[in-house]
Amino acid sequence: RSTLFPYTTLFRSWLTLGRISFRMAALSLTPFGKEITCGGGAPSMLANVVWFLLIGLWTAIYFAICGAVLCITIVGVPFGLQLFKMARLALAPFGSNVVDIR
């Protein structure tokens, strides 16, 4: 092991979190016509458990509450449904992909 081992490990984990942040941002920028597919294996499941406990639960609750508020009006229903989709992605983003359904 080199002396840079802790730094490279930290850099790799931040790259992964950055990719997930951009995936969530892309879904919030153009949410219509997209679906979330779940996949991955044991490493993504472990990362999803850590994510869920630290960040995912609170983010999903926020998206779900905002989606419920938007679903009160007829105009807000499509946007509320998209926020429910964002809540699903916020619960387990590791191993998930955003794909076009067209």
C-alpha positions, 0 to 999 in steps of 0.5 A, a space after each residue: 500500500 502506498 501513502 496515498 491509499 486513504 486519499 484514493 479511496 475517499 476520492 473513489 467514494 466521492 466520485 460515486 456520490 457525485 454520479 448519483 447526485 447527477 443522476 438525481 439532478 438529471 431526473 429532476 431536470 427532465 422527469 417525464 418519460 423516464 423510469 427507474 430500474 433497480 439492479 446491482 449486487 451486494 456492494 450496491 445493497 450495502 451502499 444503499 443501506 448506509 445511504 438509507 440510514 444517513 440521507 435517503 430516508 429524510 430525502 424520500 420523506 421530503 419528496 413524498 410530502 411535497 408530492 402529496 401536497 402537489 397531488 391535491 390539485 389537478 394541475 399538480 398531479 403529474 408533478 406530484 407523481 414525478 416527486 414520488 419517482 424521485 422519492 423512490 430513487 432517493 431511497 436506493 440510488 446505488 445500482 439504480 438506472 434512469 432509462 427512457 420509456 419511449 
